[in-house]
Amino acid sequence: MASALLIMDVQRGIVDRFGTDEGFLTRLGLAATAARGAGIAVVYVVVGFRPGYPEVSERNKSFAAVAGSGRFSDGDAGAAIHPAVGPEPGDVIVTKRRVSAFAGSDLDVVLRSASVDHLVLAGIATSGVVLSTLRQAADLDYRLTVLADGCLDADPEVHQVLLHKLFPRQAEVVDIAGWSAGLAAT
């Protein structure tokens, strides 16, 4: 079986809102390089919508505010993956329509086609895409690792509670340096 590193919602418009950790993009770049060097698939998950936002219900509190704004649709520069951690040839890009990387995307098909059974999660925000993806991936029986310093959240307290109390119930929580060193040792 195989592993995949999921770099989630690291798009220009999102990084700009959460850009308080100056080393974040550098660390993510190191994680992606380490994964590629170890033969681990790198999958970028982005949030995106069709013109006119047909995927967004007015009942969806989070995304209803985005509908009609032009954000995360075709032509929105903020929807692009941040160039500091951009994909390389062979990497996969998956577009999702909700918070979880699995919701409204073909992520599960891509992963199962590659016999992936272990996901390594990183992204913005810890309380958003990382939490939602972790919970859904656990229900889908994936083995899970969360790169603690590869996640950002607007609320430091929530970030810490998730990383130290909730996530360890379903995933191994490690830092990027330790994870990368473990890959190099195998």
N, C-alpha and C positions, 0 to 999 in steps of 0.2 A: 504494500500500500504506500501511499505517497502523502506529502504535505503540500500546503499552499499558504503563502503569505498574502493576506488580504489587507490592502491599503485602502481605507474607506473614507470617502468624503473629503479627501485632501485636495479640494478644488479652490481656485483663487479666491472666490467670494467667501468661502468658509474660512480659509486660512487667515484672510484679512480680518475677520471678526474675532478670531481666537489667537491672534499672533503675539501673545505675551511671552511665549517661551522661545527665545532666539535659537536654541539648539535643536528644536523639534524637527525641522526639516532635514538638518544634517544627520540626526540620528536615524530618521526614517530612510534616508538615502543609504546609510550604512547597513540597515536591516535588509533593504532590497538587494544591495550588492552581495551581502553574505548569503542570502537565499539563492540568488542566481548562481553563485559560486558553488553552492552545495547541491545544485540541481533541483531546487525547490521552485515550484511555479510561483510567479508573482502576478496577482490578480488585483487590478484597480477597480474599485466599486465607486460609481459616481451617481449622484441623484440627477435626474433629468426628465424633462417633460416635452411632449409634442406641442407644436403651436396651438394656441387656444386652450391648453391645459385640460384636455378631455379626461385625463386620469384623476383630476382633483375634484373631490366632492366638496360642496359647501359645508358639509358636516365635519370635515377633517380640519380641526382647529389649527394644526401646524401648517398644513400646506395651503389652506384656503387663503391665507395672507399672502402667499407667493403667487397664486393664480392671477394672471393678468398683469403682473409686474414686469414680465420679460425675463425675470431671473430664472436660471436653470433651464432655459429653453434654447433652441437653435439660435446661434448668433450672440449669446451672452458670454462675454469674455470671462465673467466670474464663474462660469460653469466648467471652464477648462481645468484639467489637472495641473496643480502647481508645477511649474517647470523645474524647480529644484529637486523634485522627486519623480519626474515624468517617466512614463513607460519607455521601455526599450524593445527592440524587435523580439518577438516571442512572448512578451507579456500579454495578458488578456485584459480587456476593459469590459466591464459589465455595467449596464445602466439599470438602476432600480427606480421605483416609483413611490416608495414609502421609506420609512426610517430603517427597517431591517434590510440588510444586503440581499436577502432572499425575496422580499416582497415585491412582486411585479417585475422580477428579473429572471434570467435563465441561469443564475449562478449555480443552483443545485445540479442542473444538467451538465454544465461545464465541469464542475468538480467531479461528479460521478463518472463522466466520460474519461477523465484522467485517473480514475481510481483513487482519488484523494479521500482520505479518511481523517486527516488531521489538519485543522485550521489554526493559523497563527494570526491573531487579530491586532490591528492598529488603526487609529483614525480619530476623527473629530465628529462627534463629541462622545466622550466616555459614557455619558448618560443618554445618548441618542443611539447612533448607529452601532457602537460597540456593544452596549447593553442589549439592544434588540437583536442583533445578529448572534451574540453569544447565547441568548436564551433559545432562539429558534434553532441554531446549530446543535445545541445540546439535545433538543427534542428530536432532531434528525440523526442523532447518534454519532456526530463527529467528535473526535478527540479535540481538545481545545487548549490553546496557549494564548495568553494576552500579554502583549509587550507593554508593560506599565508606563514606560517613558516614551512610548509611541502613541500615547493617547492624550488628548487634551479635553478639558471641559471648562465652561464658564464659571462653574461653581466648584472651588477647590475642595470644599467639605464633601460634596456629593462624589466628586472624583475619588477622594481618599476612601470613603465608605465603600464604594463599588470595588475598587482595587484591593482593599484589605479585608473586607467582610463578605461581600456578595460573590464576586468573581471566583475566589478560591473554592467555592462550593462546586463549581462546574468546570474550572480551568486551572491550569498551571499559570501563575502570574510571575513573570520574570522581567528583567530589564534587557534592553537591546544588546548591550555589551556581553552579558552573560549568555544570552541566547546565541549570539554570533560566535562566541568562543566555543560553545558546545558544538556548533556545526563544524567549526574548523577542526575540532578534536576527533570527529568521526570519520 
